[in-house]
Amino acid sequence: MRTASLFAVLATGVACALAAAPAQAQRDRVFVASYGSDTNPCTYGSPCKTFQNAINVVAVGGEVTAIDSAGFGPISISHAVTITSPDGIEAGIAAPASGASAITINAGPNDNVVLSGLTLDGANVANTTGIAFNSGASLHVHNCTIRNFAFYGIDFVPAASGQLFVSNTLITNFSNLNGTGINIAPSSGSVAAVLNHVDILKVQGTALNAGANAGVTLRDSTFSGNATGVNMTSGGTVVSYGNNAIAGNTTNVAGGTIPELGARGPTGPAGPQGATGAIGAAGTTGATGPQGPQGTTGPAGAQGPAGVSPIVSVIDIGGAAIAPSTFGSFTFSGPTASIVLTQTQQITVTATVGFASQTGAASYNGICQSSGAGTPVLVGVYVVSTIPANSYGAATSSSAFTLSPGTYQVGPCAQPGGGTLLPDNSSGWVMVTN
């Protein structure tokens, strides 16, 4: 669990980085707080007031962190960034004026946007949307609550191919009959989406809409109390990867069916051969005998294969954690997935690793990949976790990246940040997509 001591570690790291950086350099990590001011430099000691001002000054691919619980205003995002709040802190974003979105994303074609630990609320404002994604490489929404919006909770409508990952998120209380919890409808290209432990409840319109060229995988998710649970338009597909509950809606599924991933129907049985009729006796006038009975219908052909999913494989990497011991370099901190690629493919990893400490300790946690049995290399940004004495802490890391053909190990990694770490448990998954 990230606590106040986590912010002390973060503040120290930011202070050291600023001491060595040029005066005008953008920071990789900035902060907002209820007591901040947008005239401040957005450091931990002098935080900004709003998310928007912090996004304007953070480096591309950097992180914006909320220090305490407050409302931090609507956001417009144009580059890769992570916006997050620690456990126990509610970073709120209220709906702006009618017809607008709480978060609008117009990012570049290679930009990944991560939203974690946020609460979006559209109460008392008409015609609003929670998250409007218009462009970018991918959107990751983790541990968020999206409620009381009129139109869309997440409106994922890129003009080119993209990826959407939503996990541990609640979307609820949409009173508009045309409201949609998650709408996936690219105007061109295709979208691969994974919804893992996503609950969409009490939406007066549709919980999930899969538009043309949208491939959606559901896992451990519940859609209930909605007008329509899942709607698929022509060219949109939804598959189940197990343990989903789409029930208690006025219409549970419209526009198609939701098969288990890779399932195919059985081949139909062959019918029996029909009997040959007897030749009729020749009459005095040469009349033809009666015609024999018609044979039964022949066997049905085999059912064709199911459509190809953009997801190649999903690999579970749960197990025992591995405590790092070498400061200054990352080592794998839990089970890894061994991947052999024959072509360039997209890799997405989400992992939660727990450590304990008897004396108090800190760790730097992230996602790594190694070529063969080589040295692990950090992919993306790391997360700092602080563990009090005689206690336990866990940190969740996510990263999406591309690998060329070869053999790799991918999984969670860490390095010690002080004190002695003891291993606990590790959980997570690795997904390979075309």
N, C-alpha and C positions, 0 to 999 in steps of 0.2 A: 504493500500500500504506500502511495506517495503522500507524505505528510509535510508538516512545516519544516522538518529537517531537510526534506528534499529541496525546498526553495533556498535553504542556506547553501546547499551544495551548488545549485544552479547559479545563485548570485555570485558565489566565489568564482565559478568558471567564467561567467560573463565579465566580471571585473578584470580577470587576468587577460582575457581575450582583448578587451578594450585597451589595456595598457600597451599591447604590442601592435595594435592596428592603426592605420592612418586616421587622421581626424575625421575625414569624410567617408570612410568605409562603412558600408551597410553591415548591420549585425546579423549573425545567423540565428540568434534567439532574442526576442523582445518580449515585454510584459505589459499587461493592462491591469488596472485595479479600480475599485469604486472611488478611491481617494486620489486617483491619478489626474494628470492634466495633459492635454494634447500639445502643450508647449514643452513638455519634458522630452528627454532623449529616449524614452521607452526602456530604460534599464530596470533591473529589479529594484534598485534603490530609488529610481525616479520614473515610475511607470506612466504610460499613457492612460487616457480616459476611455478611448473607444477602440474597438477592433479595427475600424477602418484606418485610423491614423497609424496603428501599429503595422498593418499590412503595407501601408505606403512606405515605411522605412525599413522593413525587414528585407534581408537578402533573398534572392530567388532560391527556392527550395528550403528556406529557413522555417522557424517555428515561432508562433505567437502563443503565449501562455497566460491564462487568467490567474491572478494571485488570490482573489477572493470572490465571493458570490455577489453578482450584480447584473444589471442589464448593460450590454456594451454596444448596442446600436446595430443597424443593418450594415451589410457588407457587400462590396463589389470587388471581385477577385479577378486579376488579369495575369497572374503568373503562378508557378508552382509554390505551394505553401502548406504548412500544417498548422491548424488552429485547434488548441486543446485546452482542457482544464483538468486538474488533478481530481482524484476521487474525493467526494465530500464537498466539492465546490460546484455551484450551479451558475454556469456562464450563460446568461439569457440573451436572446435576440428577439425583440418584439417586431411584429409586422409593421412596416411603414405605412404610407398612405395607400388608399384604395387602388387596386390594380397593380401594385408593386410586389417585389419578392423580398423576403428577409435576407437571403443570400443569393447573389447573382454571380455566375462564373462565366467569364469570357476569356479563357486561358489559351496558351499557345498549343500547337499540335503535339508537343512532347512533354507538356506540363502535367504532373500528378498533384491533385488537391486532396488533402486529408482533413476531415472534420471529426473531432473526437470530444465527447463529453459535453455537448452543447444542448441547450433547451430552446427550441423555437416555438413561439406562440403567436397565433394570428387572431386571438380573441378580439371582438368588438371592432374589427376592421374588415370592410367588404372586399371581395374579389382579390384575395391575396394568395401567394404561393410561398411555401417554405424555402426550398432550394431550387433555383432555376439554372440548370447546366446547359449552356449553349455551345461551348467548345472546350477542348482540352483532351489529353490522352486518357486520363482516368479520374474517377471520383471515388474516394473511400469515406464511408460514413459509419462511425463506430460509437457505440454507447451514447446514443443521442435520443432525445424525445422531441417529436414533432406533433403539435396539436392545434386544434381550433382554426385550421385554415379553410378557405372557401373553395379554392380550385385544386391545387396540387400540394402534396407533402414534398415529394421529390419529382421534378419535371426534367427528365433526362432526354434532351432532344438535340444532340450534337449534329453538326452538318457534315461530319466525317466519322469514320469508325472510332469506337471508344470502348472503355470498360467501366462497369459499375460494380462496386463491392459494398454491401450493407450488412452489418452484423450488430447483434445485441441492441437493437433499436426498436422503439415503440412509436407507432403512428396512429393517432386516434382523434375522435370527436370532430368529424367534418359534417356540418349540417347542410351544406349545399347538395342538392340532388345530382349535380354534375361534378361533384368533387371526386378526386382520385388520389389514393394514398401514394402510389408510385406509378408514374407514367414513363414508359421506355419506348420512344418513337423517333429513331434517327431519321433526319430528312434525306440523308444519303449515307452510304457505307453500311456497316453492321455494328451491333453492340452485343458483347458477351457480358452477362450480368450474373452475379452470385448473391443470393439473399440467404444469410445464415443466422438463424435465431432472430427473425424479424416478425414482430407481432403488429398486425394492422386490424384495428378494432373500431367498430361503430362509425364507419364511413358511409354516408347516405348515398354515395355513388358507387365507385369501383375501388376495391382494395389494390389490385395490381392489373395494369394494362400492358400487354406485350404487343407492340406494334410491328409492322413489317420489318424484317431483317433484325429482329431482336430475339436472341437466344437466352433464356432465363433458367437458371438452376436454383431450386428451392431446397433448403435443408433446415430441419428443426424449427419450422416457422408455423405460425398460427394466423389464419384469416377468419374472423368470425364477427357476426353482428353487422355485416355490411349488406348493401343492396345486391352487389355482385362480388364474389370472392376473387375470381380470376377471369379476365377477358382477353382472348387472343384474336387479333385481326389477321387477315390473310398474310402469310409470310412470317408470322410471329410464332415462336415455340416456347413451351414451358415444360421442363422435366423435373421429376422429383428425385432427390438423392436420399430419401428416407426420412421417416418420423415427422411428417408434416400433417397439420390439421386444417383442412379447408372445409369447414362445416358451420351450420347455424347461420348461413347467409340466405337472403331471399332466393338468389340463384348462386350456386356454388361455383360452377365453371361454365363459361359461355365461349362459343367460337371454336371449340376443339376439345381434346382430351389431354390429360397430364400423365404420361407413362413414367414408370421407374426407369432410370437412366439405362439405355441399352436393351430394354426388354423387347422381345419379339413374340408374336402369337404362334401357337402350334400349327403344324400342317394338318389340314382336314383329312378325314379317313376316305379311302376309296370306296365307291358304291359297288354293289354286286352286278354281275353281267346279266342282262335281261334274257329270258327264255325265247327260243325261236318258235314261232307259231307253226301249227300243222298245215300241210297242204290240203286244201279242200278237194272232195271227190268230184269227178267230172260228171256233170249232169247230162241228161239226154240232149239238152240243147248246148252242151259245152260250157255250162256256167262255171265261173271261177269260184274256188273254195274260199271259205272265210279267212280274213287276214289275221295273222298271229298278233298277240298282245305286244305293246310297245315295251322295250327294255327300260330299266331304271336309269336315272341320271348318272353319268360317269363321275369320277373323283374330282374334288376341288383341287385347284393348284395351290402350291405353297404360298404363304403370305410373304410379301416383299419385306426387305429389311427396313428397320426404323431409320429416320433421317439422321444425318451426321451432326453431332453436337460440336460446337467450336471448342469445347473442353476436352482435352486429350486424356487427362487423368487428374485425380485428386488423391493425395497421399497423406495419411495420418502420421504425425511425428510426435505422438504423445509418449511419455515414459518418464524415467528418472532424470532429474537435472544433473548437470556436471558443473561443479564449482570452479571458476577460473582462479588461477594462482599467479599468473605473470602479468605485472602491471606494464602498460605501454603497448600491449598487443592483444587483439581479440582472438579468443579460442571458442570452439563450439561449446555451448552450455547446455545442450540437450540432444536427444536423438535427431539425426539428420535423414534427409531423403537422398538416395543415390539416383541420379538422373542421367540417362544416356540420350543425347540429342543427335539426330541425323539432319536437322535443319534448324535455322534460327527460330526460337519460340519465346513467348512471353511467360515469365515465371512470377507467381504471386505467393508470398509467404506471410502467414500470420501465426505468431507463437507467443505463449505466456509461460515465463520461467520463474520459479519460486526459489528463494534462498532463505536460510535462517542464519542467525548469528548469536553467539553467546556474549560477545563483547561489544556489538554494534559495528556495522560495516556499511559500505556503499559499493554499488556496481554500476557499470556502464553497459547497457543492454541494447542489442540490435539484431539485424539479420545479416548473415554472411554467406558467401559462396566460395568454394575452393575448386580448382581444376584438378581432378583426380584426387591424389592424397596430398595436394599442396597446402600452403598456408592459407587459412581462412581470410577473406577480404570483406570488410564491411560494405554493405550495399544500402545506400540511403543514410538517414540520420539515426543517432542512438538516443536512448532514453536513460536518464539517471534515476536509480532507485536507492533509497536510504533505508536501512534496517536498524531499528533500535536494538539495544542489548536484550538478549533472551526473547527475541521476537522473530517474526516471519514476514517476508514481503515478496510481492510478485510484480513483475513488469511485463506489459504487453507491447510487442513490436510488430509492425507491418511494413512490407516493402514490395513493390512491383518493379520488375526489371527484365531485360532481354538478354538471353544467352545464345551464342553461336554454337554450331555443332561441336560436340565433345562429350566428355564424361565429367560430371560435377557432383559435389556434395553441397547441399543447401540446408540451412536450418538456423536456429537461434544461436547467438554468440554473445560473449560478454568479456569484460576485463575488470579486475578489481579496482575499486576506487578508494580503498582504505579499509583496514580491519580484516577479519577472517570470515570467509563465507562458507556456509555448510549447504550441501545440495538438498533440494526438496523434490518437487515434481515439475514436469514440463509437459505442456500440451500445445497442439497446433496442427496446421495443415499446410500442404504445398500443392498448388494447382498449376498445371501446365496447359496453356492454351495456344491455339494456332494464331 
